[in-house]
Amino acid sequence: MPAIASLNAFASAKLAALEAQSLRRQLTESRRDEAMWITRNGKRLLSFSCNDYLNLTQHPEIIAASVAATQRWGVGSGGSRLVTGNHVLFDALETKLAALKGTQAATVFGSGYLANVGIIPALAGKSDLLLVDELAHACIWAGATLSGARVLRFAHNSLTHAAELLAAHRLEHQHALIITDHVFSMDGDLAPVAALQNLATQHDAWLMTDDAHGLGVVKSSSHDVPLQMGTLSKAIGAYGGYLCASRPVIDLIRNRARSFVYSTGLPPGTIGAAIASLDLIAREPDYAARPLALARRFTSALGLPEAQSPIVPLILGPAAAALAASQKLADAGFLVAAIRPPTVAPGTSRLRFTFTAQHPVAEVDRLTALIRTQIRPLITLDAATRT
Ligand SMILES: *Cc1c(COP(=O)(O)O)cnc(C)c1O
């Protein structure tokens, strides 16, 4: 068989296996041209699936800031920030981020993913220990694997398990790093950050939190966490990742994080937008509080555990059930993505609702009624008990 034929056969077989498990994914062109409305296949849907919690991707003031930055400084940064790509807007953004998180300094990466695959290997290596919450984001696991350190997962949000692992293994290693999402991306719950910071202090370990889904929409008391990363790609409405930390840590990261050193600086328009978003959030706290308030309206109406963030999961169990539920909601004009393995554990496929500042209350209530009458009856007993 010629090489190209065996390559195509390989890809086709892998795809067929995914298809058979309802796990094959497709790109669908999504036209987003006003706040949370999306047009797909000619149909206009109200999205409860965007991470654009404050609808800033379409906000006139943020667009204007991005256009102005592009006109003044150009479309791209032209190089790694360590060579010629460090345009004038980075410093303004990093100063604001550090002030917001109460740290001495901050540095911006190309994305949140690039931040985690750069930061973790720059801080931990072969002789070190990483403790990672089992539900941490994929890019934390990618960074952990790249580091070459010993990686142990602790049960989700379990201080007891994390403490046991530290007691058993901390002394075998030079440094230890505890890593967790602050807001868990597929469950919407929060890590016990203050308690984790105490535990870290007791064991001379460093705590790193990933606030990708919290920045701007979930009040964060950082509890002196020394390593606070996050993204500009969600509530901020732009793109990019960041780390807030002490001056020496940030200087080390700029020297050693390979995804910082060997990747091009973000474009001026992106950074200009992020600066304008942080200003808007600081100026309009009531607006920034809306996504969580809407999520709580939804969870309270359905008798679900009170939302702790703008993310609310509804677990259906089998991947096919989640897909069917998502299709039912699409028929009624709502875009709610089905989340399946490997993003979530097998048997916990779900609808993941994200609430945004400009969702009309009447539509949230119409969605709630649909869940009650059309979707809840689809949930099998197995799924309800998460077995
Ligand atoms: C989305 C996400 C990231 C990745 O951020 P990007 O800027 O989209 O690359 C990292 N961590 C968590 C917890 C996330 O949800």
The ligand as a MOL file (V3000), in Angstrom:
LIG
                    3D

  0  0  0     0  0            999 V3000
M  V30 BEGIN CTAB
M  V30 COUNTS 15 15 0 0 0
M  V30 BEGIN ATOM
M  V30 1 C -10.0730 27.6150 28.4200 0
M  V30 2 C -9.1350 27.2100 29.4790 0
M  V30 3 C -7.7640 27.3130 29.2930 0
M  V30 4 C -7.1570 27.6640 27.9680 0
M  V30 5 O -7.2510 29.0400 27.7060 0
M  V30 6 P -7.1700 29.5430 26.1830 0
M  V30 7 O -6.8420 30.9870 26.3270 0
M  V30 8 O -8.4910 29.2860 25.5870 0
M  V30 9 O -6.0740 28.7660 25.5470 0
M  V30 10 C -6.9340 27.0220 30.3620 0
M  V30 11 N -7.4330 26.6140 31.5350 0
M  V30 12 C -8.7600 26.4850 31.7500 0
M  V30 13 C -9.2570 26.0410 33.0810 0
M  V30 14 C -9.6470 26.7700 30.7220 0
M  V30 15 O -10.9440 26.6160 30.9120 0
M  V30 END ATOM
M  V30 BEGIN BOND
M  V30 1 1 1 2
M  V30 2 1 2 3
M  V30 3 2 2 14
M  V30 4 1 3 4
M  V30 5 2 3 10
M  V30 6 1 4 5
M  V30 7 1 5 6
M  V30 8 2 6 7
M  V30 9 1 6 8
M  V30 10 1 6 9
M  V30 11 1 10 11
M  V30 12 2 11 12
M  V30 13 1 12 13
M  V30 14 1 12 14
M  V30 15 1 14 15
M  V30 END BOND
M  V30 END CTAB
M  END
